């Protein structure tokens, strides 16, 4: 087992995480802390780090040093970004950190900062072509990603803190000041990122500004899921949110639902930079990434030491599910059998259920994790599995898709309308989506029933659907005692007819 600490010291905030890597190479976030330090405040005028920010950063680093000792951290990777990179006394401060805390911190280039942010995104969001930006306090790193590979990348010296200071945007902002800021930002974009002009690709944002914009949108829309990663802000909702921000005083902005009070004074500049990039690139919606630089540091380290040498996973969804399984589940043979049988039914009955190809991936996730709830309690473990799947750090799905996968798993012991009504997030799923979920859950229930004894008696299914019904041939070994399995599978025939509108006839072949 290894405990890896990662420290990310930016212009506005400092972050500290501890990742535990188990002997089977599974990993999870064990601990995190974040503090606003405002290291870059006033730097546009002085060229030096903010003295109060330096003091706050050192206080945090002393605490982190102690936490690393307590948590038996075996390695620490610490990086500093735009503020330390640009300040005249940045290198001096890094040396002071080493002397006072013993922490070896590296000032990384803007290009490397962008690359690490890319690793955080490409390993956690299933996107192929996109514009990525990481908006910090003193810079914005912009990258063009095509076919999951960086084609262009540059660090632009525009940040939420430095632009706030430069144009005096802390409180009420006049139209004249706003116009000057926009003109300045657009000029920098034309000069430094011409390759992003009118790309009309998805725009994925990293950083505190976009996370706060997401929280504000969630508050306004009464969004039920308390998750930021892979949250999508449609352009038609982004614009009124932006207008509300720029027309309010700092005092009023502190009252905005979802907006952190510590960010109320810099949100105008931050939101303006983000909006300018969306306009410049022709991006339709803003996709928010909760994973960024520190996650990229982890994936780079993990890929070299434990992976296949590459820091980029081939399949985001598969990799995250496998990692989670390694942490919580031991009956992999049973899960594999249920998984394969469920997908076999999906493929053979495609015309009958009519679900799109992507739903096969959701059924796959539900099948692999349908028993995850047993870690809480065997009784009602299906409901516990649904909760775990919906809240687990699973990547490669949208938030809505993850919710649907959780519901499929939640009914792997049969459909319960009572349980359905009790689900907190049930109203987020449409009636047509519920029909699909119920059908896929029925397929999963049949697959689970086929291995109810955990003996692997059933080796395959052959399904044939007609207008009058569905004949399901269940293949088993000649000497297999299938009485318990048959009893369990027969119990779902009534549910099958209800969901699919046709009777199910089960025939055994040995």
N, C-alpha and C positions, 0 to 999 in steps of 0.2 A: 504493500500500500504506500502511496505517495500523497503528501499534501503540498499543493503548489499554490503559492501566493502571487497575486498579480496586482500591481499598483499602477494606476493611470492618473497622472497629475496634469490637469488641463488648465486653461486660463480662468475658468469659472469654478470648476469643481475638482475634487480629488476623490478617487474611488479605490476601494480595497476589497478584493475577493479572495476566497480560499476555495480551490477546487480539490476534491478528493478523487484520486485515481486508484481504484481497487486492483487487487491481484489479477482479476479476470479482465482488466482493462476497461471496465465500466467506469463512468465518472459522473459526478454531480456537484452542484454548487453547495458548499458546506456553510459559507459565511460571507456576508458582505456589509460594507459600510460606505456611506457617501456623505461628503460635507461640501458646502459651498465655501470657497476660500477667496474668490475674486482676485486671483493672483495677477490678472491682466488689467485690473481697473486703473485707469489713469495712465496706462502705458503709452497710449497714442500721443500724449503730450510730453511725458518724461523720458520715454524710451527705457525705463527701468521697471522692475517688478514692484508691485504695490507692497509697501512695508507691512501693513496689516495682514495682507494675504500671505506674505512670507511667514509671519508669526503663526497664523492659523494652520498653514501647511505643516510647519514643524511640529506643532502640537499634535496634529493628526498622525504624523509619521512616527512619533514616539509611542502613541497608542498602538499603531499597527505593528510596530516592532515587538511590543509586549504580547499582542495577540498571536503573533507568529510563534513566539516562544511557548505560549500556553497550548497552542494547537499543533505543536510539533511540526511546523512547516519545514520541509526538506529543501525547498528551493523557492527563491523569490525573484520574479522578473518585474522590474519597475521602470516605467517609461514616463518621460515628460514631453509635452507637445508644444503648441505654438508660443505660449507666453515665455517659457524658458528658452525656446529656440530663438525668439526675436529680441528679447531683452538684452541690453548691454551687460547686465550683471547676472544673466542666466547661468552661465558656466560656473561662476563664483558661488551661486546658490546651490547648485548640484554638489559642489565640493563640500559646502557647509553641511548638507544633508548627510553625506558620507561620514564626515568627521563626528557629527553629533548623534547620529542614529545607527551608523554602520550599514545603512541601506545603500547599495550601489544602484544609482538611478542613471538611465541613459536618455539623453536628449535625442529624439528621433526626428528625421527629416519629414517634410510634408508629404513626400511621395510614399515613404514607409508608413506614415500614419494612415494615408488613404488605403494602402494595401492591406493593413491590418483590419481596418474597418470593412473592407471588401470581404476578407476571410470570415468576419463575424456575420455578415449578411449572407454570403453565398452558401454557407453551411447551415443556415437556419431558415431561409426563405426559398421556396421552390420557384425561382424565376430564372429565365434564360438570358434575356436581353433587357437591360435597364440602365437608367442614370442613377447613380448613387451619390449622396452627399452626406458629409459629417460636419454639422454646424456646431462649432465650439465658441468659446469666448473671444478668441483672437483670429480665427481663421475658419475657412470652409474648404474641406477637401472634396473635390468633385471627380468622379470616375465614370467612364463609359465602359459598360460591361456587355460584351456580345458573346453568346454561346458560353456563358458562365466564366469568361476570361476577361481580364482587364485589357482594354485596347488603348485607352487614354486615361491619364490621371494627373492632377495638379492640385497644389495647395494655393488657394486664393486668400490674400490677407484681408479678409472680411469676417468679423466675428460679432456676436451679439453684444459683448461688452465693449469692444473697441469702437464699433459703429455708434453705440449709444453715447459714448464719451465724445466722439468726433462731432456728432451732429446735435448733441444736447437733447436726447430723446427720452430722458428718464421719466418725465411727467407728461403734461399736455403737449402734443405735437401739432404744430401748425401745418397747413397744406404746403406752404413754402418750404419748410424744413423737410417734410416728407418727400417732396419732389426732388430736392437736392440730393437726399440720400439715395433715392431710386436711380437718379441719373448717374450717381457715382458708382453704384453697384453694377448697373447695366454696362457702364464703360469698362469696368474690370472684367466682366464676363466676356464682352466682345474681344478684349485683348488676350485673355488667358484661357478661355474655354470655348473657342469658336467651333470646335468639333461637336459641341452639345446643342448647337443652334437647330431648332425645329426638328429634333429627332423623333418627337412624338412617341417616346417610350415611357413605360412606367417609371415613376420617380420614387426612389426609396430613400427615406431620410433617417439619419442617426443623430442623437443628441438631445439635450434637455429641452430645446425649443420645440422640436417636433413632438416629443413625448407630452409636453404640456398642451400643445394644440390638440392632440388626440384625446387627452383627458377632458378638455373643455368640450370637444365634440361629443364625447360619451355622456358627459353630464347633461348637455342640452338635449340629446336624443333619448335619455333614460336607458342607455345601453346596459344590458344586464351582466355582461361578462367583465370581470375586473382584470382584463389583460390588455396590454399595450402592443406587444410584439405582433407584427403582421396585421395590425389594425389599418383599415383603409378609410381615409377621409376623402369623400368625393369632392370634386371641384366646386359643385354647386353648394356644398356646405362649408367649404373652406373660406369662400369669399365673404359671406356675412359674418363669420367669426373674425376674420381679419379686419373688416370694417368696424366691428364693435371694439376691437383692441385699439386701433389707431385713433378712434374718436373719444376715448375715455382717459381720464386722469389716472395717475398711478394709484391714488387712493381708491378710486372706483374699480380699477383692475384687480386690486387685492381682494375684492369681493366676488370676482368671477368664479363660478363653480368650475373646479378642475384645474385652475391656475394656481401654481405654487406662489405664495406670497413673496418668497425670496427671489422670484423671477419676474415679478410684476414690473420692475423698472427697466428690464432689458428685453422684454417680450416684443415690444414694438419693432425694434431694430432686427431682432431674430426672425420674426414673422415676415418682415419686409424682405429680407434676404431670401428666405424660402420661397416667398411668392414670386420674386423676380426670377429665380431659377426655374420655377414651373412655367412662367410666361416665356422665358428665353428658350427653354428646351421643348416647349409644346406639350408638356406633361398634362395628362387629364386628371389623374387622381394622385394623392400623396399616400404612399404606403409607409407606415411607421415601423422601424426596426428597433426593438428593445435590446438587440444584440449589436455590439459595435467593436471598438478597438480592443477592449480587454478580452472579449470573447475571441477576437482574432489572434491575440497573443496566445491564448490557450490552444486554439486549433493548430497554430503553427508549431507549438511545442509538442502537442500530443501527436500530430501527424508524423513528425520526425522520429519520435521515440517509440510510439506504440502503434502507429498506423502503418500504411503501406508506403510511407515515404513522402506522400503528398499531403499537404494541409487541407486540401479540398475533397470532401466526400463525394462519391459518385452519385449516390441517391440519398437526398436529404431525409425523406420520410423513412426509408428503410433503415438508415443509420441511426436515427433517433429512437425508433421503436426497438431495434436490437439493443441499443445501449440501455434503455429502460428495462427491458426484459432481463438483462444480465444482473440488474440490481435487485429485482423484486421476485422473480419467478424461478422455480427449480424444475417444474414438470414440463420441460421443453418438448419431450416426445409427444405428450398428450396435446399440447398446444399446436405442434406442427401437424399432427393428424387432423385436428379440428379445422385448422386453417386450410389445409389442402382440400378437405371434403367440402367445406363451405364454398370455396372458390370454384370447385368442380360443379356444384349445383348452380352457382351464379352463371357459369359459362354455358352449361347445358340448357338452362331455362331462360336464357337471355330474352328470347322473343316473348316469353310469358310475363316476366317481371318488367321489361322495358326500361330498366335503369341504365343510365349512361355509363360509358367505360370508366370514368373517374370514380363511380360508386364502388367499383371493384376494389379500388385501393382503400376506401373507407371500410368495406367489409373485411379486408385483410387486416387492417389495424384493429378492428373490433375483435376479430378472431384471435389474434396474437395476445390481446390484453383482456380477454373476456373474464379471466379468473383473477385479475390483479386485485380485486376487492377482498380476496381471501386474506390478504395481509392485514386487513382491519378486523374482519369477522367472517366466518363461513356463512352464518345466517345473513340473508339479504346481501350476499357478496356481489350479486349482479348489479344492484343499485350502487354499492360501493365502487364497483368497477367503472360504472358510468361516471361517477364523481371524479375518480382518479384520472380516467382518460381525458375528461374535459379540462382538468387542471394540471395535468402533467406537462413537463417541458418537451412536448412532441413538436417537431418541426417538419416543414414540407407540406402542411395543410393550411388553408385559411381557417380563421376562427370558427366560421360557420361549419366548415367540413369537420373540424375536430369535434364540434358539438354533435353533429349527426352520427359520427363514429361512436361517440359515447352512448348515445341512445340505442344504437344497434346492439352494442354489447350489453346494455342495461336490460334487454329483453331476451337474453339468450336462454332463459328458463321459461319463456313464454310471455305473451303480451298481457300486460295488466293495465287496464284503463285507470284503475285507482292510482297506481304508481305513476302513470303518465301525467295525471292531473297534479300530482305532488311535485313533479320536477319544476324547479325554480325557473328554468330557462325554456320551458315548453312553448311559451308564446313567441319565441324567436324563430320557430320552425313553422312553415306554412302547411296547410292541409295536404297539398300534393306531395310535399316532402315527407310528411308523416306517413302517407300511404307507402311511399318507397321504403322508409325506415322499417315499417312493420313487415314488409315483404322480406327485406334482407335479414331482419332479425329472425324471421321464421326459418330461413335457410340456415342461419347460424345455429338455431335451436336444434334443427335436425342433425346437423354435423356434430354438435356437442352430444346429443343423445346417442349417436352412433359410436361414441367412445366413452360412454357413461361408466364403464368398468375400468377404464384406463389400461385395457389389455391390448388394444390395437387389433381387435377382432375383425373390424371392417376395413377392407383394403381398397374399396372404391365404390362409386355410384355410377349407374347408368340410368338416365332419366329420359323419358319420352313423353311429350305433351301432345294431346289431341284436344279437339273441341269439347270432348266429353269428360276428360280427366287427365291425370298425370300418373304414369306408371313408373315407380322408382325401384329399380333392381339394386339390391344391396349385396355386394360381393364379400364373402367371408371364406375362411379356410374350411375345408371339409369337416374337420373334427371340432370346430368352434361351438361352444355353448352360447347361443345367441338369445336365450330367453329374456334375460334382463334388458339387453339392448333393444330387442324387438318391442318389448313392453314400453320402454321409454320413447321409442320412435313413434309407435302407434298413438301415443298420447298427444302428438302434435298434428294428427291428421285433421282434426276438427278446426284447429287454428289455420292450417294450410288452406282449407276450403274457404274459410272466412276471408282470408287475405287475398287469395288468388282467384276465387270464384269457381274453382274446379276441385273435385274430390281427388285425394291422394291415395293411391293403392301401393302398398309396400310389398315387394316380392323378394324373397331371399334366394340367393344363388351361392351354392357351395361347391 
